[in-house]
Amino acid sequence: MKNIVKKFLVTCFESFSVVGLMILMLTTSIAFAGTTGKITGKVTDEQTGEPVVGANVVVEATFLGAAADLDGFYSISNVPPGTYRLIVSAVGYQKTIIENVLVKIDLTTRIDIKLSNSVIQLNQEVVVTSQRPMVQKDLTSTSVTISSDDIRMMPVESIGQIVNLQAGVIDGHFRGGRSNDVAYLIDGVAVTDPFNGGFTVEVENTSIRQMEVITGTFNAEYGQALSGVVNIVTEGGSDKFKASVSSYAGNFITSHTDIFRNLDKADRIAQKNFQITLSGPVQPVKNLYFFLTGRYFDNIGHLYGKRVYNVNDDVPFFPNPMDKTVWIPRNTGDGAFVPMNPYTKYSANGKLTYAMPELAVTYSIFWDKTKNKYYDHYFSWTPDGIMTHYGDDWIQSLQLTHYPSSSTYQTLKFTANYYHFKGYLYEDPFDPRYVNPRQGIAISNYTFRSGGNQGGRYDRHTKTLIGQWSLASQINKEHKIGLGIEGRLYDIYNHSMDLVNLTEGQLDSLGNEIFTPGYPDKGTISDQGSHIEYARYPIEASAYIQDKMEYDIMIINVGLRFDYFNSRAKLPADKRNPTRNPNFPGANQWVDANAKMQLSPRLGASFPITDKGIIRFSYGHFFKIPAFENLYQNPDFIVRPGNSLNSIIGNPDLNAEKNVIYEIGLQQVLFEDVAINLSVYYRDIRNWLGMEIVNTYEGFKYARFINRDYANVRGFIVTLDKRFSNYFSAKLDYTYQIAEGNASDPYSVYNKNQTNPPIEETKTVVPLDWDQRHTLNLTVNVGVPGDWTAGFIFQYGSGMPYTEDVKVSKGVRFENGGKKPAFYNVDLRADKIFKVFGVNVMTYLMVYNVFDIKNEFGVYATTGRANVDLNTQYAGEIIGLNTIQEYINNPSMYSTPREVRLGIGFEL
C-alpha cells in the first residue's frame, strides 16, 4: 500500500510540474536561491589506486546516495547544508565511514575515498574524519557561510548582527550600496518586504541550519538585488527527539548617565527572553519529522524620556505678550522616566518534513508579532505623546522535491507572505485623549516640546503569492545544469491619515481654541494634514539558466537571468499636468506604465593553482525594481498650489536600478589551519532612485521619483581565517573601500530645494553617507565545544562623512566634506555546560559594548561631534524649562551603552 501511495504522489508531482511550469510561464516572479550543496569525489583502491566501480556512497540518515561510475567518480546532489557521515561500501572492501563532512549552500564538497581490501582486516570498519578545507575550489565570488555551530559561539542574537560582521558590510550597506539593495531569502524564497525593501520576519538563531552571506557577484538563480544576498536555510527536524529551553535577563550598566537618562539602576531587568525548541520524529508515522521553536523577547530600551509635560499641557503662558521675561509654565508632569524605544516580540518558526526515497514534502511557517516605539528627542519631555508601531508577519511555504536519480532533482514551491504594519497613539481614531497635534510646539530654538501628541496613523500590508519551479541535473562529471522559473503576485495596501482640528480657528467663551478631532477627506494633501489610501496589484516573473562547469584546471559558473515586472498602474499622460487640468495638455488622459524586462548575464571562474591556492574572477549585471512605496506614493497625483516645493509624487513607470560588478580574488593556505582570502572589486551603479523637480503649467512645483542617481564603489578586502583547532579559532578581516555617488538619499534633490535659494545639486561624485574607508573585524573563539567556550568580537571603523555647516566651511558648502569620530566596539560571550542527570545545563554570559564606549553616530554640523553645537550662540531666548545643554545631549546620537545578559538553558 505504501509503495502504491508513493508512486501515485510521484506521478502526480511529475504531471503537476509540467502543468505548473506552463502556468507559471504564462502568468507571473523573482528570486531563486540555492538551498542545498553537492558531494562529489572519487572512490579508489587504497593499494592499487584503481577506481572501485559500483562502490555505494550513502549520506547517513538520509535517502541520498550514489554509485561510483567506471572512473570511480560519484556525485550526490541536493544535499541540505550541514555536517554528515558518509557510509561507503563495495564488494570485497571494508566498510568505510567518513565523518564530519561539511556541506555548504550552492557549493561542492570534494571527498575522495580510498577503500581497503576486506582480506586485510576482516569485519572491521574504517573511520576517517574529514577536515574542513581551508580553501573552496568552486567559490567564484565573495561568499561566507555561517553554520549553526558558528552562531552558537558568537555574541549575536539576530541575523542583522551576523550580517554586519561580514567583510564589506557597513551597518546593512553591502559594499557601498543602499541598505535596501540586498535580497534576503529563507529556504530559497525571497522574504524581503517589497514595499520598502526591508527584512521583516525574524528567523531565530536556533532555526538556522546554515546561512550564506554573498557580498560579491552572485549566480543567475538570484535576482532583485544590487549589492548582496543573505540566504538562510532552516532546520528541518531530526530522527531523534530533542528539546531545549533557555532564558536570560539583562540590563544596561553604564557610567554615562549624563547622556543616558535613568540608566543608573544596576538591579533593574531591562531585557527578558524565553525560548523553547523542539524537534524529532512524529510517531508513529515513519519518515515524518518536525521542528518548532517559539520565543518571547522584551526590551525596555536604553532611551528614556522625562515626563515634565503631559499631553494636555501647552507652551508657557505670557500675561504680558510684550514682556517675554515673565511667563507662567503650564507643566503638570510628575517627572517620571518613561521608556521611549521599547521593543516586544513574540515569534514562532516551524517545519514539518515527510521524506521518501524519491519525494520529499516540506511545510514551514515563520511568524512574529512586534510592538515598539521610536525615540523622538523633540518629545523627550512629553514622552507619552509618541505613537506605537505594531507588526504582524507570517510566511508559509509548501515545498515538493522529486529525486528521479542521485544526480537530478526538481523542486516545486508555493509560498504565501503577509506583512502587516500599523501605527497610532490611540487605537480609537477619535479617542478623547487626543489633543491638537499643534499644541505644545516649541516657540524657541533648542527647546523640548511642552505638550501635545503625534496625530498620524497608518495601516498597510503586503501580501505575496509565489510559485517557483526549478530543476538541477549533474548531466556528466563536468556539467551541472540548473534552470527555473518563478511567478509572483502582489497585493499592496496602504492607508495613512493625519489628525486635524475640524474647528480650526474657533474659540470658546473663554477665548480658548476649540479642538474637534477629525481627519481630512481621502485624497487630501495639505498643510493641515493628509489622507491617502490605495491598493495596487503588481506582478513579477523571472527565469534563469545556469551551468556549473567543474574541471581539474578551472571551475566556471555561467548563467543568464530574465526578469519581468509590471506595476499595473496608470499615470498622467503629461507630467506637467499631473492633476489633468482640462485647460492644459494631457487633460483627462492616463497612460499605462510600461512593463519592464531585462537580461542579466553572470560569469564567475575559479582557477586552482594548487590544492592550496586559488584565483577567481567574476562579473555580472544585476537589476532591482525600486521599493513599491516609491512607485505608488501620492497615487492621486496631488500637487499642492503655491510657489514652495511641498509635494512628492510616485512614479509607477520607474525602470529597474542597475549595477555592474567586477571582482578578482585569491584564496591561499598559509599554514595547516590558516588561510588568507583577498578580494578586489569595483561596482558601477546606474539608474539609482532619485528625484526631479517638475514645474506644472499652473506654475506649481513638485518632486517626482525617477532613475537618475549614480555611484561607484571600489575597494579590497583581506581576510585571515584560522579554523578551530588547538582550542581556538580566529577570523580577521580588513576592508578598504571608497563609496562615492551623486546622492546618498533618493530624497536628496527634494531636500536641497527646500532652502531659499535652493542648494545646488551635486555635479560630481561625493562620499556617500556610509563611506567608511577603513573597517576591521576580529572574531576569536576559545574553549572546548560541548564543555566551555568563550568568544569576543572587536570592531573598528573609521569616521563616516557628514556635511559641515556653511559657517564652518566659510560659506562654501562641501557635501560630506567632514568626518565623524571613529567607531570602536567589543562584544563578549562565555558559555559553560554542565551535565546533570543526563540533561545538559547551559549557562552563559553575554556583554555588548564591553568597554561602554560612546560611539558618536550622529553629530552637529558645526563641530562634527555629538555633544557640542556652535550654533547655540544664535539660539536666542529659551522659552521653556530646559537648558540648551539638556537639549543638545541627545542620547540617540550615540551607540547603545554597555548591556549585560545572564542566561540559563536546558537541553535534552
WONOR-V488877 format. One record per residue. RES is the residue in one letter. SS is DSSP state (A for helix, B for strand, O for the rest). PSI is psi in whole degrees, -180 to 180 (none if undefined). Layout:
BEGIN
res->RES ss->SS psi->PSI
res->RES ss->SS psi->PSI
END
This chain:
BEGIN
res->M ss->O psi->-42
res->K ss->A psi->-42
res->N ss->A psi->-36
res->I ss->A psi->-43
res->V ss->A psi->-43
res->K ss->A psi->-45
res->K ss->A psi->-37
res->F ss->A psi->-44
res->L ss->A psi->-42
res->V ss->A psi->-43
res->T ss->A psi->-45
res->C ss->A psi->-40
res->F ss->A psi->-42
res->E ss->A psi->-42
res->S ss->A psi->-44
res->F ss->A psi->-32
res->S ss->A psi->-42
res->V ss->A psi->-47
res->V ss->A psi->-44
res->G ss->A psi->-39
res->L ss->A psi->-44
res->M ss->A psi->-42
res->I ss->A psi->-46
res->L ss->A psi->-37
res->M ss->A psi->-30
res->L ss->A psi->-16
res->T ss->O psi->-103
res->T ss->O psi->none
res->S ss->O psi->-172
res->I ss->O psi->-88
res->A ss->O psi->139
res->F ss->O psi->161
res->A ss->O psi->141
res->G ss->O psi->139
res->T ss->O psi->5
res->T ss->B psi->169
res->G ss->B psi->-167
res->K ss->B psi->144
res->I ss->B psi->124
res->T ss->B psi->170
res->G ss->B psi->-167
res->K ss->B psi->135
res->V ss->B psi->121
res->T ss->B psi->163
res->D ss->B psi->128
res->E ss->O psi->-33
res->Q ss->O psi->-43
res->T ss->O psi->-21
res->G ss->O psi->3
res->E ss->O psi->150
res->P ss->B psi->144
res->V ss->O psi->97
res->V ss->O psi->134
res->G ss->O psi->3
res->A ss->O psi->137
res->N ss->B psi->128
res->V ss->B psi->118
res->V ss->B psi->137
res->V ss->B psi->117
res->E ss->O psi->143
res->A ss->O psi->21
res->T ss->O psi->175
res->F ss->O psi->11
res->L ss->O psi->139
res->G ss->B psi->176
res->A ss->B psi->161
res->A ss->B psi->141
res->A ss->O psi->141
res->D ss->O psi->-165
res->L ss->O psi->-24
res->D ss->O psi->5
res->G ss->O psi->4
res->F ss->B psi->139
res->Y ss->B psi->156
res->S ss->B psi->127
res->I ss->B psi->111
res->S ss->B psi->172
res->N ss->B psi->40
res->V ss->B psi->120
res->P ss->B psi->146
res->P ss->O psi->147
res->G ss->B psi->-169
res->T ss->B psi->132
res->Y ss->B psi->172
res->R ss->B psi->134
res->L ss->B psi->133
res->I ss->B psi->118
res->V ss->B psi->129
res->S ss->B psi->150
res->A ss->O psi->150
res->V ss->O psi->127
res->G ss->O psi->2
res->Y ss->B psi->155
res->Q ss->O psi->146
res->K ss->O psi->130
res->T ss->B psi->136
res->I ss->B psi->125
res->I ss->B psi->116
res->E ss->B psi->161
res->N ss->B psi->42
res->V ss->B psi->113
res->L ss->B psi->125
res->V ss->B psi->131
res->K ss->O psi->156
res->I ss->O psi->128
res->D ss->O psi->4
res->L ss->O psi->164
res->T ss->B psi->129
res->T ss->B psi->119
res->R ss->B psi->118
res->I ss->O psi->102
res->D ss->O psi->137
res->I ss->B psi->133
res->K ss->B psi->123
res->L ss->B psi->141
res->S ss->O psi->146
res->N ss->B psi->135
res->S ss->O psi->-17
res->V ss->O psi->-32
res->I ss->O psi->-47
res->Q ss->O psi->102
res->L ss->O psi->138
res->N ss->O psi->35
res->Q ss->O psi->147
res->E ss->O psi->146
res->V ss->B psi->122
res->V ss->B psi->124
res->V ss->B psi->134
res->T ss->B psi->124
res->S ss->O psi->138
res->Q ss->O psi->137
res->R ss->O psi->124
res->P ss->O psi->144
res->M ss->O psi->-19
res->V ss->O psi->149
res->Q ss->O psi->110
res->K ss->O psi->-34
res->D ss->O psi->17
res->L ss->O psi->113
res->T ss->O psi->-3
res->S ss->O psi->178
res->T ss->O psi->117
res->S ss->B psi->138
res->V ss->B psi->132
res->T ss->B psi->127
res->I ss->B psi->123
res->S ss->B psi->170
res->S ss->A psi->-34
res->D ss->A psi->-40
res->D ss->A psi->-43
res->I ss->A psi->-38
res->R ss->A psi->-25
res->M ss->A psi->-6
res->M ss->O psi->146
res->P ss->O psi->66
res->V ss->O psi->157
res->E ss->O psi->9
res->S ss->O psi->160
res->I ss->A psi->-38
res->G ss->A psi->-41
res->Q ss->A psi->-40
res->I ss->A psi->-45
res->V ss->A psi->-43
res->N ss->O psi->-8
res->L ss->O psi->-6
res->Q ss->O psi->146
res->A ss->O psi->135
res->G ss->O psi->-3
res->V ss->B psi->125
res->I ss->B psi->105
res->D ss->O psi->47
res->G ss->O psi->-5
res->H ss->B psi->116
res->F ss->B psi->115
res->R ss->O psi->50
res->G ss->O psi->1
res->G ss->O psi->171
res->R ss->O psi->158
res->S ss->A psi->-25
res->N ss->A psi->19
res->D ss->A psi->8
res->V ss->B psi->142
res->A ss->B psi->129
res->Y ss->B psi->133
res->L ss->B psi->143
res->I ss->B psi->120
res->D ss->O psi->39
res->G ss->O psi->1
res->V ss->B psi->134
res->A ss->B psi->135
res->V ss->O psi->13
res->T ss->B psi->136
res->D ss->B psi->113
res->P ss->O psi->-15
res->F ss->O psi->-44
res->N ss->O psi->3
res->G ss->O psi->12
res->G ss->B psi->160
res->F ss->B psi->113
res->T ss->O psi->-57
res->V ss->O psi->128
res->E ss->O psi->129
res->V ss->O psi->120
res->E ss->O psi->151
res->N ss->A psi->-37
res->T ss->A psi->-17
res->S ss->A psi->-14
res->I ss->B psi->121
res->R ss->B psi->-45
res->Q ss->B psi->151
res->M ss->B psi->131
res->E ss->B psi->128
res->V ss->B psi->112
res->I ss->B psi->117
res->T ss->O psi->-8
res->G ss->O psi->-146
res->T ss->O psi->164
res->F ss->O psi->158
res->N ss->O psi->172
res->A ss->O psi->-16
res->E ss->O psi->-16
res->Y ss->O psi->137
res->G ss->O psi->180
res->Q ss->O psi->47
res->A ss->O psi->141
res->L ss->O psi->-37
res->S ss->O psi->-32
res->G ss->B psi->176
res->V ss->B psi->136
res->V ss->B psi->113
res->N ss->B psi->115
res->I ss->B psi->127
res->V ss->B psi->128
res->T ss->B psi->165
res->E ss->O psi->153
res->G ss->O psi->19
res->G ss->O psi->177
res->S ss->O psi->167
res->D ss->O psi->-3
res->K ss->O psi->144
res->F ss->O psi->132
res->K ss->B psi->145
res->A ss->B psi->141
res->S ss->B psi->145
res->V ss->B psi->133
res->S ss->B psi->155
res->S ss->B psi->150
res->Y ss->B psi->163
res->A ss->B psi->148
res->G ss->B psi->173
res->N ss->B psi->161
res->F ss->B psi->127
res->I ss->O psi->105
res->T ss->O psi->154
res->S ss->O psi->-3
res->H ss->O psi->52
res->T ss->O psi->-8
res->D ss->O psi->-24
res->I ss->O psi->-47
res->F ss->O psi->107
res->R ss->O psi->143
res->N ss->O psi->26
res->L ss->O psi->31
res->D ss->O psi->16
res->K ss->O psi->102
res->A ss->O psi->-19
res->D ss->O psi->7
res->R ss->O psi->148
res->I ss->O psi->107
res->A ss->O psi->-28
res->Q ss->B psi->140
res->K ss->B psi->139
res->N ss->B psi->137
res->F ss->B psi->133
res->Q ss->B psi->141
res->I ss->B psi->138
res->T ss->B psi->132
res->L ss->B psi->143
res->S ss->B psi->158
res->G ss->B psi->-172
res->P ss->B psi->155
res->V ss->O psi->105
res->Q ss->O psi->145
res->P ss->O psi->14
res->V ss->O psi->125
res->K ss->O psi->141
res->N ss->O psi->22
res->L ss->B psi->124
res->Y ss->B psi->153
res->F ss->B psi->156
res->F ss->B psi->135
res->L ss->B psi->132
res->T ss->B psi->143
res->G ss->B psi->145
res->R ss->B psi->142
res->Y ss->B psi->129
res->F ss->B psi->134
res->D ss->B psi->129
res->N ss->B psi->118
res->I ss->O psi->-31
res->G ss->O psi->164
res->H ss->O psi->1
res->L ss->O psi->114
res->Y ss->B psi->150
res->G ss->B psi->166
res->K ss->B psi->123
res->R ss->O psi->72
res->V ss->O psi->-37
res->Y ss->O psi->147
res->N ss->O psi->167
res->V ss->O psi->-34
res->N ss->O psi->-8
res->D ss->O psi->172
res->D ss->O psi->177
res->V ss->O psi->159
res->P ss->O psi->150
res->F ss->B psi->137
res->F ss->O psi->110
res->P ss->O psi->-36
res->N ss->O psi->102
res->P ss->O psi->-22
res->M ss->O psi->-12
res->D ss->O psi->94
res->K ss->O psi->2
res->T ss->O psi->-12
res->V ss->O psi->114
res->W ss->O psi->156
res->I ss->B psi->114
res->P ss->O psi->148
res->R ss->O psi->48
res->N ss->O psi->132
res->T ss->O psi->10
res->G ss->O psi->157
res->D ss->O psi->0
res->G ss->O psi->8
res->A ss->O psi->153
res->F ss->B psi->136
res->V ss->B psi->128
res->P ss->B psi->135
res->M ss->O psi->-1
res->N ss->O psi->50
res->P ss->O psi->157
res->Y ss->B psi->127
res->T ss->B psi->138
res->K ss->B psi->137
res->Y ss->B psi->134
res->S ss->B psi->156
res->A ss->B psi->136
res->N ss->B psi->133
res->G ss->B psi->153
res->K ss->B psi->139
res->L ss->B psi->125
res->T ss->B psi->130
res->Y ss->B psi->117
res->A ss->B psi->133
res->M ss->O psi->168
res->P ss->O psi->-35
res->E ss->O psi->-3
res->L ss->B psi->136
res->A ss->B psi->136
res->V ss->B psi->129
res->T ss->B psi->132
res->Y ss->B psi->132
res->S ss->B psi->154
res->I ss->B psi->140
res->F ss->B psi->127
res->W ss->B psi->141
res->D ss->B psi->155
res->K ss->B psi->124
res->T ss->B psi->159
res->K ss->B psi->128
res->N ss->B psi->169
res->K ss->O psi->155
res->Y ss->O psi->130
res->Y ss->O psi->136
res->D ss->O psi->108
res->H ss->A psi->-34
res->Y ss->A psi->-33
res->F ss->A psi->8
res->S ss->O psi->-12
res->W ss->O psi->1
res->T ss->O psi->63
res->P ss->A psi->-19
res->D ss->A psi->-1
res->G ss->A psi->0
res->I ss->O psi->149
res->M ss->O psi->163
res->T ss->B psi->144
res->H ss->B psi->139
res->Y ss->B psi->140
res->G ss->B psi->141
res->D ss->B psi->104
res->D ss->B psi->146
res->W ss->B psi->153
res->I ss->B psi->128
res->Q ss->B psi->139
res->S ss->B psi->137
res->L ss->B psi->126
res->Q ss->B psi->132
res->L ss->B psi->127
res->T ss->B psi->127
res->H ss->B psi->131
res->Y ss->B psi->87
res->P ss->B psi->-26
res->S ss->B psi->175
res->S ss->O psi->-16
res->S ss->O psi->-3
res->T ss->B psi->140
res->Y ss->B psi->153
res->Q ss->B psi->150
res->T ss->B psi->138
res->L ss->B psi->126
res->K ss->B psi->139
res->F ss->B psi->127
res->T ss->B psi->141
res->A ss->B psi->120
res->N ss->B psi->142
res->Y ss->B psi->119
res->Y ss->B psi->123
res->H ss->B psi->126
res->F ss->B psi->141
res->K ss->B psi->157
res->G ss->B psi->142
res->Y ss->B psi->167
res->L ss->O psi->-48
res->Y ss->O psi->142
res->E ss->O psi->-40
res->D ss->O psi->119
res->P ss->O psi->-23
res->F ss->O psi->29
res->D ss->O psi->131
res->P ss->O psi->-13
res->R ss->O psi->-15
res->Y ss->O psi->142
res->V ss->O psi->171
res->N ss->O psi->124
res->P ss->O psi->-20
res->R ss->O psi->-6
res->Q ss->O psi->138
res->G ss->O psi->5
res->I ss->O psi->131
res->A ss->O psi->143
res->I ss->O psi->11
res->S ss->O psi->161
res->N ss->O psi->158
res->Y ss->O psi->43
res->T ss->O psi->131
res->F ss->O psi->153
res->R ss->O psi->140
res->S ss->O psi->64
res->G ss->O psi->179
res->G ss->O psi->178
res->N ss->O psi->161
res->Q ss->O psi->133
res->G ss->O psi->0
res->G ss->B psi->157
res->R ss->B psi->150
res->Y ss->B psi->160
res->D ss->B psi->115
res->R ss->B psi->154
res->H ss->B psi->156
res->T ss->B psi->120
res->K ss->B psi->135
res->T ss->B psi->129
res->L ss->B psi->128
res->I ss->B psi->134
res->G ss->B psi->133
res->Q ss->B psi->132
res->W ss->B psi->137
res->S ss->B psi->153
res->L ss->B psi->136
res->A ss->B psi->137
res->S ss->B psi->130
res->Q ss->B psi->88
res->I ss->O psi->-25
res->N ss->O psi->-174
res->K ss->O psi->-33
res->E ss->O psi->-30
res->H ss->B psi->127
res->K ss->B psi->115
res->I ss->B psi->134
res->G ss->B psi->141
res->L ss->B psi->158
res->G ss->B psi->163
res->I ss->B psi->158
res->E ss->B psi->143
res->G ss->B psi->144
res->R ss->B psi->127
res->L ss->B psi->132
res->Y ss->B psi->150
res->D ss->B psi->105
res->I ss->B psi->126
res->Y ss->B psi->134
res->N ss->B psi->129
res->H ss->B psi->119
res->S ss->B psi->146
res->M ss->B psi->155
res->D ss->B psi->139
res->L ss->B psi->132
res->V ss->B psi->166
res->N ss->B psi->113
res->L ss->O psi->-16
res->T ss->O psi->42
res->E ss->O psi->127
res->G ss->O psi->-9
res->Q ss->O psi->141
res->L ss->B psi->150
res->D ss->O psi->-171
res->S ss->O psi->-20
res->L ss->O psi->3
res->G ss->O psi->7
res->N ss->O psi->145
res->E ss->B psi->136
res->I ss->O psi->131
res->F ss->O psi->119
res->T ss->O psi->106
res->P ss->B psi->140
res->G ss->B psi->-176
res->Y ss->B psi->147
res->P ss->O psi->162
res->D ss->O psi->153
res->K ss->O psi->142
res->G ss->O psi->20
res->T ss->B psi->133
res->I ss->B psi->115
res->S ss->O psi->177
res->D ss->O psi->-34
res->Q ss->O psi->-33
res->G ss->O psi->173
res->S ss->B psi->162
res->H ss->B psi->106
res->I ss->B psi->135
res->E ss->B psi->133
res->Y ss->B psi->160
res->A ss->B psi->138
res->R ss->B psi->156
res->Y ss->O psi->66
res->P ss->O psi->164
res->I ss->B psi->153
res->E ss->B psi->155
res->A ss->B psi->150
res->S ss->B psi->161
res->A ss->B psi->154
res->Y ss->B psi->159
res->I ss->B psi->136
res->Q ss->B psi->139
res->D ss->B psi->122
res->K ss->B psi->113
res->M ss->B psi->119
res->E ss->B psi->109
res->Y ss->O psi->169
res->D ss->O psi->-33
res->I ss->O psi->-14
res->M ss->O psi->157
res->I ss->B psi->130
res->I ss->B psi->130
res->N ss->B psi->117
res->V ss->B psi->136
res->G ss->B psi->165
res->L ss->B psi->135
res->R ss->B psi->141
res->F ss->B psi->132
res->D ss->B psi->141
res->Y ss->B psi->139
res->F ss->B psi->139
res->N ss->B psi->116
res->S ss->O psi->-16
res->R ss->O psi->51
res->A ss->O psi->163
res->K ss->B psi->158
res->L ss->B psi->159
res->P ss->B psi->145
res->A ss->O psi->-32
res->D ss->O psi->118
res->K ss->A psi->-18
res->R ss->A psi->-4
res->N ss->A psi->62
res->P ss->O psi->-27
res->T ss->O psi->0
res->R ss->O psi->47
res->N ss->O psi->127
res->P ss->O psi->-12
res->N ss->O psi->-1
res->F ss->O psi->166
res->P ss->O psi->150
res->G ss->O psi->15
res->A ss->O psi->131
res->N ss->O psi->29
res->Q ss->O psi->130
res->W ss->B psi->151
res->V ss->B psi->149
res->D ss->B psi->140
res->A ss->O psi->141
res->N ss->O psi->144
res->A ss->O psi->145
res->K ss->B psi->134
res->M ss->B psi->144
res->Q ss->B psi->153
res->L ss->B psi->138
res->S ss->B psi->104
res->P ss->B psi->143
res->R ss->B psi->139
res->L ss->B psi->132
res->G ss->B psi->141
res->A ss->B psi->142
res->S ss->B psi->133
res->F ss->B psi->98
res->P ss->B psi->111
res->I ss->B psi->-49
res->T ss->B psi->-175
res->D ss->O psi->-3
res->K ss->O psi->3
res->G ss->B psi->131
res->I ss->B psi->134
res->I ss->B psi->142
res->R ss->B psi->158
res->F ss->B psi->143
res->S ss->B psi->154
res->Y ss->B psi->145
res->G ss->B psi->160
res->H ss->B psi->136
res->F ss->B psi->139
res->F ss->B psi->153
res->K ss->B psi->130
res->I ss->O psi->133
res->P ss->O psi->161
res->A ss->O psi->143
res->F ss->A psi->-28
res->E ss->A psi->-26
res->N ss->A psi->-24
res->L ss->A psi->-37
res->Y ss->A psi->7
res->Q ss->O psi->140
res->N ss->O psi->61
res->P ss->O psi->-17
res->D ss->O psi->1
res->F ss->O psi->52
res->I ss->O psi->126
res->V ss->O psi->121
res->R ss->O psi->133
res->P ss->O psi->157
res->G ss->O psi->174
res->N ss->O psi->-18
res->S ss->O psi->157
res->L ss->O psi->106
res->N ss->O psi->23
res->S ss->O psi->138
res->I ss->B psi->136
res->I ss->B psi->136
res->G ss->O psi->174
res->N ss->O psi->99
res->P ss->O psi->-3
res->D ss->O psi->22
res->L ss->O psi->144
res->N ss->O psi->169
res->A ss->O psi->144
res->E ss->B psi->148
res->K ss->B psi->142
res->N ss->B psi->131
res->V ss->B psi->126
res->I ss->B psi->138
res->Y ss->B psi->138
res->E ss->B psi->139
res->I ss->B psi->138
res->G ss->B psi->166
res->L ss->B psi->133
res->Q ss->B psi->135
res->Q ss->B psi->129
res->V ss->B psi->124
res->L ss->B psi->-45
res->F ss->B psi->-178
res->E ss->O psi->-39
res->D ss->O psi->14
res->V ss->B psi->134
res->A ss->B psi->156
res->I ss->B psi->144
res->N ss->B psi->122
res->L ss->B psi->140
res->S ss->B psi->136
res->V ss->B psi->132
res->Y ss->B psi->159
res->Y ss->B psi->135
res->R ss->B psi->131
res->D ss->B psi->110
res->I ss->B psi->125
res->R ss->B psi->164
res->N ss->B psi->23
res->W ss->B psi->151
res->L ss->B psi->131
res->G ss->B psi->-159
res->M ss->B psi->157
res->E ss->B psi->152
res->I ss->B psi->126
res->V ss->B psi->133
res->N ss->B psi->124
res->T ss->O psi->168
res->Y ss->O psi->-27
res->E ss->O psi->-10
res->G ss->O psi->12
res->F ss->O psi->167
res->K ss->B psi->148
res->Y ss->B psi->161
res->A ss->B psi->139
res->R ss->B psi->135
res->F ss->B psi->133
res->I ss->B psi->169
res->N ss->B psi->100
res->R ss->B psi->-21
res->D ss->B psi->156
res->Y ss->B psi->161
res->A ss->B psi->162
res->N ss->B psi->143
res->V ss->B psi->134
res->R ss->B psi->148
res->G ss->B psi->-179
res->F ss->B psi->155
res->I ss->B psi->136
res->V ss->B psi->124
res->T ss->B psi->127
res->L ss->B psi->127
res->D ss->B psi->124
res->K ss->B psi->117
res->R ss->B psi->163
res->F ss->B psi->117
res->S ss->B psi->154
res->N ss->O psi->39
res->Y ss->O psi->10
res->F ss->B psi->157
res->S ss->B psi->159
res->A ss->B psi->150
res->K ss->B psi->127
res->L ss->B psi->126
res->D ss->B psi->142
res->Y ss->B psi->134
res->T ss->B psi->127
res->Y ss->B psi->126
res->Q ss->B psi->141
res->I ss->B psi->115
res->A ss->B psi->111
res->E ss->B psi->149
res->G ss->B psi->179
res->N ss->O psi->-15
res->A ss->O psi->132
res->S ss->O psi->-34
res->D ss->O psi->133
res->P ss->O psi->-23
res->Y ss->O psi->9
res->S ss->A psi->-47
res->V ss->A psi->-43
res->Y ss->A psi->-46
res->N ss->A psi->-39
res->K ss->A psi->-23
res->N ss->O psi->11
res->Q ss->O psi->-14
res->T ss->O psi->165
res->N ss->O psi->109
res->P ss->O psi->162
res->P ss->O psi->150
res->I ss->O psi->133
res->E ss->O psi->137
res->E ss->O psi->149
res->T ss->O psi->127
res->K ss->O psi->-10
res->T ss->O psi->176
res->V ss->O psi->146
res->V ss->B psi->162
res->P ss->B psi->135
res->L ss->O psi->161
res->D ss->O psi->-28
res->W ss->O psi->24
res->D ss->O psi->82
res->Q ss->O psi->109
res->R ss->O psi->-38
res->H ss->B psi->126
res->T ss->B psi->132
res->L ss->B psi->130
res->N ss->B psi->132
res->L ss->B psi->122
res->T ss->B psi->128
res->V ss->B psi->131
res->N ss->B psi->134
res->V ss->B psi->160
res->G ss->B psi->-165
res->V ss->B psi->104
res->P ss->O psi->135
res->G ss->O psi->-10
res->D ss->O psi->-70
res->W ss->B psi->146
res->T ss->B psi->157
res->A ss->B psi->139
res->G ss->B psi->147
res->F ss->B psi->156
res->I ss->B psi->127
res->F ss->B psi->134
res->Q ss->B psi->139
res->Y ss->B psi->140
res->G ss->B psi->132
res->S ss->O psi->164
res->G ss->O psi->139
res->M ss->O psi->161
res->P ss->B psi->157
res->Y ss->B psi->160
res->T ss->O psi->121
res->E ss->O psi->151
res->D ss->O psi->142
res->V ss->O psi->-24
res->K ss->O psi->-34
res->V ss->O psi->-40
res->S ss->O psi->19
res->K ss->O psi->45
res->G ss->O psi->-6
res->V ss->O psi->127
res->R ss->O psi->114
res->F ss->O psi->106
res->E ss->O psi->127
res->N ss->O psi->42
res->G ss->O psi->-14
res->G ss->B psi->169
res->K ss->B psi->131
res->K ss->O psi->166
res->P ss->O psi->157
res->A ss->O psi->162
res->F ss->B psi->134
res->Y ss->B psi->145
res->N ss->B psi->144
res->V ss->B psi->127
res->D ss->B psi->152
res->L ss->B psi->143
res->R ss->B psi->136
res->A ss->B psi->133
res->D ss->B psi->147
res->K ss->B psi->132
res->I ss->B psi->131
res->F ss->B psi->143
res->K ss->B psi->119
res->V ss->B psi->111
res->F ss->O psi->44
res->G ss->O psi->3
res->V ss->B psi->132
res->N ss->B psi->120
res->V ss->B psi->115
res->M ss->B psi->126
res->T ss->B psi->147
res->Y ss->B psi->157
res->L ss->B psi->132
res->M ss->B psi->131
res->V ss->B psi->120
res->Y ss->B psi->140
res->N ss->O psi->63
res->V ss->O psi->-42
res->F ss->O psi->11
res->D ss->O psi->49
res->I ss->O psi->135
res->K ss->O psi->86
res->N ss->O psi->133
res->E ss->B psi->98
res->F ss->O psi->-34
res->G ss->O psi->141
res->V ss->O psi->159
res->Y ss->O psi->140
res->A ss->O psi->-19
res->T ss->O psi->-19
res->T ss->O psi->-22
res->G ss->O psi->18
res->R ss->O psi->162
res->A ss->O psi->-13
res->N ss->O psi->9
res->V ss->O psi->128
res->D ss->O psi->114
res->L ss->A psi->-15
res->N ss->A psi->-6
res->T ss->A psi->-21
res->Q ss->A psi->-18
res->Y ss->A psi->13
res->A ss->O psi->-34
res->G ss->O psi->-161
res->E ss->O psi->135
res->I ss->O psi->114
res->I ss->O psi->82
res->G ss->O psi->-171
res->L ss->O psi->-15
res->N ss->O psi->161
res->T ss->O psi->166
res->I ss->A psi->-41
res->Q ss->A psi->-36
res->E ss->A psi->-37
res->Y ss->A psi->-39
res->I ss->A psi->-34
res->N ss->O psi->80
res->N ss->O psi->109
res->P ss->A psi->-22
res->S ss->A psi->-8
res->M ss->A psi->-2
res->Y ss->B psi->162
res->S ss->O psi->163
res->T ss->O psi->134
res->P ss->O psi->179
res->R ss->O psi->137
res->E ss->B psi->125
res->V ss->B psi->131
res->R ss->B psi->137
res->L ss->B psi->132
res->G ss->B psi->161
res->I ss->B psi->148
res->G ss->B psi->163
res->F ss->B psi->136
res->E ss->B psi->130
res->L ss->O psi->none
END
